Amino acid sequence: MAWELASFSSNLIGEARVEGAEVEIVPPGAPVRVTHVLDAVEPRVRPDGRPAFPMDGKAGEGRTNRLDGVVVLSCLDFAAEERPLHEQEAIVDLGGPGAVHTPFADETCVVISFYAPDGARNEQLEAHARKQTLSLAERLAQQTLEAEPEQVEAFELGEAEGLPRVAALIQLSDLGPLYYQYVYGSPAGQAGLPRVVDPAEVLDGAITCGEYHWAAMRNPTVFFQRNALVRSLYRDHGGRLDFAGVVLMRGYEQSAADKQRAAEAAAARARELGADGVIITTDAGGNSHTDVMLTCRACEQAGIRTTVILAEETDPESTRPILTDWVPEADSIVSTGNVEELVEAWTPERVLGGDTLLDGRPAEGAGPIPVRNYLGAANQMGQLALGARAE
Amino acid sequence: MRAVHYVNQFFAGLGGEDKAETPPTRLDGAMGPGGGLEAEGVEIVATLTCGDDYFAEHEQNALAALLGHLRELRPDVLVAGPAFGSGRYGYACGTLVAAAVAEGIPAVAAMHPENPGVDASGKAYVVPTAVNVAGMRDALPRLAKLALALGERRELGSAEEEGYLVRGFRRNYIAERTGAERAIELLLGKLAGETRTEVGGGLDRVDPPVPVADLSQALVALVTEAGCVPQGNPDRLQSVRAQGWFRYELNGEDTLASARYESVHGGFDVTLANEDPNRLVPLDAARALEREGRIGRLHEALYTTTGNGTPVVVATKFGREIAGELKEAGVGAVLLSGT
C-alpha cells in the first residue's frame, strides 16, 4: 500500500503558542543564533485524524500533510546543577558562516524556548519539552486540512528485479535517560530492535528524537521525517537498485556480548530482506561506533557488502587516527565531516534559546565554535553534504 | 610576491660532496633551479643554501641561521628543493619548511614521496617529484604553481586537486552530494567490484600484556577515565575533552563513598554511578582482594581523568605520563576501569 505525503505552503502555518514557553517565528534568512537546541521537527498532520507521531505502530499508511519549508526548533536550558553531566551545547545558526551547517537557514523556524522551573529534574523537563514540541508541530499543520496541496508524493516499492538489492540499517541510540531515540514512543532499547520496518514508516513520524548528546552527530526528528537516505533509495529503486527495506537497530548496546549479538541479529534481518548490500548509519558518538563496526563485520561475514556512514573526531592539528572504532571489513566509509574543526566566529543580531552557552561564553560573541556543537552538522545518516578529506 | 628559495650547496653552484660542509649562506637572486621557478613567474629575492653534511651535523645551528635570514627577508613564501630522492638534502628542505610554517611563513618543498624529508615537513606542503634530477623539468612548474598559490594567500583545495602530498590533516568541505547519496554510490561501486572509501581506518591496536606472574606479590594501582574525583571536583576536571589527569591519595580508605567521591564524566548519565562510585573504580573490591592476600598491596593513589571526546594524541600523552609515575612507584599491575 502506498503512503502519500502532501506538501502545503508555509503560509498555512498555524498559531504558535505553547503554555509555559516562549515561541517565536523566525522568517527565512534572519541573522539569528539558536542555542540549547534539543530537537527539530517538521509540522505534520494526518487528514484521517490519527496522530502525526503515532504510538500505534502504524505509520507510513494513508496520507500525511506537511508544511513545506517550516521547522520547529525546541530549546531547553536545563537546570545548572544537573546540566554539565548531560546535554551538550547544540546550536543552529540561521546566518553567518555556521549557516552552511544547517538545512534550516532558508526555512521558517518556529523556535520554542522552554525554561526550567526550580526543582524540576532533567528527565521530567525533557519529556515535557519533547511532547509539547511534537504537539505544536502537529497543531501548526492543522490548516492544511482545509487546503489544497502544492504537491503529493507517493511512496511505494514496486518490482525491481535483477538490480542490486540494497537495505538501510539505521542505528538508533539508547544510552539511558536523555539519550533515547524513540520508536513509536518507546525508547529504542525497548522497541524490539533490530527489526525490519517499511521505509515509509521512517519518513512518517515513527521515529522521534530524545537523544541530546553531541549536537553535530545527533539525529533530530526532522532528519527521519525528511530522511535523505531513505528518499534517495526510493528514488533509485527500479533505476539502479532494488530497495530491500529498512532495519532499525540499537546503538549503545551495553555489554560486549550484547553488542555482538545485536550486530549478528541486524545482519540476519538484512539477510531476511535478501540484501546484497547495506548502508549502515550511525547515531551519536563513542561506543555506538563500536556497534556500527561490529554490525559491518557481521554483515560482511554473512556475505552482505557494506558501506558505513560516520563522522570523524580528529584534532585538526593532528594526523593521528580519526575514527572511534574500526574493523578491517569497514573498507567503504562515507565521512560526514570532522566535528572537531572550528567554525569562524559570527555575531548574530539576535540569540534565541538562551544567551549563555553551556561553556559560559556569551552566545552573541562566542568566538569560533566547533562543528560538534552545530545541530546535525555531521549527521551520520548522511542527511547533509558535509564531508572531510585529507589535505 | 617575493619568494626565498632554499637549495643545497650543489644546486647553489658552490660545489659537490667536497663542499657539503658549507655553512648556511645567503645569496642574492635565483640560483640553479631557481631560474626555472622564475620562468614560471616566481620572483626569487634571495637564495639560501647550506651544505648537506653541515645541516645534518649541526641541525640546530643551521636551522637558527637560516631562520634568521628568513626573518630578515620576510618573504611571502619559502620554496625548498626539489631534493628528489636525496635523503640529506630532502631532510634539510623538510626541516626548514616545517620551521618556516611554524613561524607563519607559507612554505613548500619538493622531493620524492619516499624521501625521509617528507616526514620532516610538518604542516608545510610537499610537491612530489621523480627520484632523481631527471625529473627537474616536470617538477619545477608544479612547484612554482603551489608556491604562487601560497605566496598569494590563495585558499588551497585538496591534495588531489592541488598536486601536493597528503599531509594527513582532515579538513571539512561541502560536497556536491549528500552523505546518503555518496553512500549509495560507494555501495553500488563496491557491489560492482570497485571498493572505495572516503576515510581510511587503521587504529592503534594495543596487544594485551602478558599476565602478571604473581598478583599476590604485585603492587596494584587503580586508574580510571570515568571522571571520578573527590566531591566538589576541587581541581575542576573537565567533563568532556579533559585537559589533564589527577592523582588523589587514598590514605588507606576502604571505599569510594558517595559522600566523598563523584563522577563528572559528561558522556553518560552518572546518576546511578554517583550513588556508588565503587562501581566506577572498584576500591571496595580491591581492598577485599588486598586483605585476602590475592593482590600484594594496593597503590595508595587513584589516577583519574575523563575519557570523553579526548583526541588520541592527548589521551596517549596522559597514558604515558601516568604510566611513568606508576613505574617509578614500582607498580606492577593496573586495574584500568573505563566507561
Interface residues (C-beta under 8 A of the other chain):
Chain A: P84 L85 H86 Q88 V100 P164 V166 L175 G176 P177 L178 Y179 H213 W214 N227 A228 L229 R231 S232 L233 D236 R240 L241 D276 G277 V278 I279 G285 G286 R305 T306 T307 I309 E312 E313 T314 D315 P316 E317 S318 T319 R320 P321 I322 L323 D325 W326 V327 P328 A330 D331 S332 I333 V334 S335 T336 G337 N338 E340 E341 V371 R372 N379 Q380 M381 G382 Q383 L384 A385 L386 G387 A388 R389 A390 E391
Chain B: L156 S158 A159 V166 R167 G168 F169 R170 R171 N172 Y173 I174 A175 E176 R177 T178 G179 A180 E181 R182 A183 I184 L186 L187 L188 G189 K190 L191 T195 R196 T197 E198 V199 G201 G202 L203 D204 S239 V240 V264 H265 G266 G267 F268 D269 V270 T271 N308 G309 P311 V312 V313 V314
